């Protein structure tokens, strides 16, 4: 998987070209509530390509930097398909990331983690809305957070999750 610093190395190869000027981030630019088009474009590409290997990404960017126009996502994906960089096998990726299906993990533990993370996200959203003076939106997010907390309580109360796992979930998500 591509980390942000690895992504930015390839991104720099593209934005340093004359046709990439539009997507250069401005150092020292005044921060505003709305992100710049350069940041939006970088985030779009990162989210679409973060599953790629770093070596393949850099190789593709080196190839694309030799072109005469800004590459769209389709062109980037095509360049990635033609790289010679070694790609990890699916088994290697699964082993490294430790994939487990919901059924193997346990539906109750999955439900508890889902509810806890959704609750945390709602509370963060509420803080953002409050910071922007949108108290109505903040209240809606807080209500959603409360609903997710009830879902968490329900999942934990079934007593099918190991006590140590419950403790980890609670600590991790600040419940």
Residue pairs with C-beta under 8 A, 6 or more apart in sequence:
1 50
1 51
1 52
1 53
2 46
2 49
2 50
2 51
2 52
2 53
2 54
2 57
3 54
4 46
6 54
6 57
6 58
7 45
7 46
7 49
7 50
7 57
8 42
9 58
9 61
10 57
10 58
10 60
10 61
11 23
11 42
11 45
11 61
13 58
13 61
13 62
13 64
13 65
14 20
14 23
14 61
14 64
14 65
14 70
14 71
15 21
15 23
15 24
15 25
15 38
16 24
16 65
17 65
17 67
19 68
19 69
19 70
20 70
22 37
22 38
22 70
23 37
23 38
23 41
23 42
23 70
24 38
25 36
25 38
25 39
25 42
26 36
26 38
29 36
33 132
35 43
44 73
45 73
45 76
48 73
49 57
49 73
49 76
49 77
49 80
52 80
53 85
53 86
53 87
53 88
55 83
55 85
55 86
56 80
56 83
56 85
56 87
57 80
58 85
59 83
59 84
59 85
60 76
60 79
60 80
60 82
60 83
63 79
63 82
63 83
64 71
64 75
64 76
64 79
71 79
88 96
102 110
106 160
106 161
108 155
108 158
108 160
108 161
109 155
109 161
109 165
109 169
111 151
111 154
111 155
112 152
112 155
112 156
112 161
112 166
112 169
113 169
113 173
115 148
115 149
115 151
115 152
115 155
116 148
116 152
116 169
116 170
116 172
116 173
116 175
117 173
118 144
118 148
118 151
119 145
119 148
119 149
119 152
119 173
119 175
120 173
120 174
122 141
122 142
122 144
122 145
122 148
123 141
123 142
123 145
125 137
125 141
126 137
126 138
126 139
126 141
126 142
126 145
127 138
129 135
129 137
129 138
129 141
130 138
149 175
152 175
155 161
156 166
156 169
161 169
169 175
